[in-house]
Amino acid sequence: MAENKKAEQRIARHDRLRRKLAGTQMRPRLSIFRSSKHISAQVIDDAQGITLVSASTLEKSLSAKGNKAGAKAVGAAIAERAKSKGISQVVFDRGGFHYHGRVASLAEGAREAGLEF
């Protein structure tokens, strides 16, 4: 179990979402994780259990802070990398986080860069 109540609630929300969402080869899952300082995203094919592409503010090329601007940059980067692998449609998995702030900025950046969800 998680160490605090907020983390437990987020994990419960994520479990509820994951019961309904699954990434396929034709439409993989765009999964995000938001920490207090950074944000990361990965495109996952759940049928094979592999990560196809990923992006994070921890990378040198995306060394922006984990703020809204950094999240938008990560969204654009993940969309460009996915498009280079031939992925144009994904299922958005917000990871149990509320669709607000950095999570919404990442989604907006990915949509603006051409990813459909």
Order of alpha helices (4+ residues) and beta strands (2+ residues): alpha-beta-beta-beta-alpha-beta-alpha
